[in-house]
Amino acid sequence: MRVIFMGTPDFSVPALEAVVAAHEVVCVYCQPPRPAGRGKKDRPSPVQAKAEALGLPVRHPVGLKTPEAQAEFAALKADVAVVVAYGLILPQAVLDAPAKGCLNIHASLLPRWRGAAPIHRAIMAGDAETGVSIMRMEAGLDTGPVILSEGTGIGAEETTADLHDRLSGMGARLIVEALARLDVLVPVPQPEAGVTYAAKIDKAEARVDWTRPAGEVDRLIRGLSPFPGAWVEIGGERVKLLRSRLAPGEGAPGAVLSGFTVACGEGAVEVTEAQREGKRPMPAAEVLRGLVLPGRLG
């Protein structure tokens, strides 16, 4: 089939590679290059870099609402558009342009966790399972009928980075299957019961509150890893906590019980990986060689 691929971040790259291997990708749409790095020079997105390496035509309009942008999109005469973490709302004229519509790869089991941050929110909420849904897109926010889905358990020590990579690969596999069976798959409307929204992560959420129960603190650390990273202030330095697990022990909230095990409002959490300012992520034992923890963390 003639496919328009629309995606921007790392999560979308395996899907692009999988679709290219099975179909004719006539154009790749992604977000424009953004300033990045120390020099703040414009850097192409991961999808743009991969598409250009594959020799595919790339477009990165700032919007799709103008008649000109919509006419350019329609002129590609695509059979289908595959959309995964693109970053722009698609107007109805764009949704209607491909002969077989637009399919979205969404990193949750819809209708749970519609919206911007489904992987983070699933971990932070303590969900036992998440997955990938392939959805026929419509004007609402992740409201379209689901044509294919697959679930997967969330590990007790899994971070957003870990789950991101697993779901990215799963999405790539499922979209190829969905495209191959597109004419026979039956779209299933999402039920109204069970709808939740995965709000964009606010950096204000990232400071660790040790008065919360250990389970909640552990999920915050893992859910915000690697970005924006849950953090604590130690000796005036902001230290990101990147991996953790529940640990035995009790004490006043924030009390350092041993090593990097810290008491919470209920129970305790052991930090297993952290990152000091200006340094790479390191195992907790390595961090503690150069960082003296106070008796209690704020």
Buried (B, 14 or more C-beta within 10 A) or exposed (E): BBBBBBBBBBBBBBBBEBBBEBBEBBBBBBBBBEEEEEEEEEBBBBBBBBBEEEEBEBBBBEEBBEEEBBEBBBEBEBBBBBBBBBBBEBBEBBBEBBEBBBBBBBBBBBBBBBBBBBBBBBBBBEBEEBBBBBBBBBEEEBBBBBBBBBEBEBEEEBBBBBBBBBBBBBBBBBBBBBBEEBEEBEBBEBEEEEBBBBEEBEEEBBEBBBEBBBBBBBBBBBBBBBEBBBBBEBEEEBBBBBBBBBBEBEBEBBBBBEBBBBBBBBBBBBBBBBBBEEEEBBBBEBBBEEBEBEEBBE
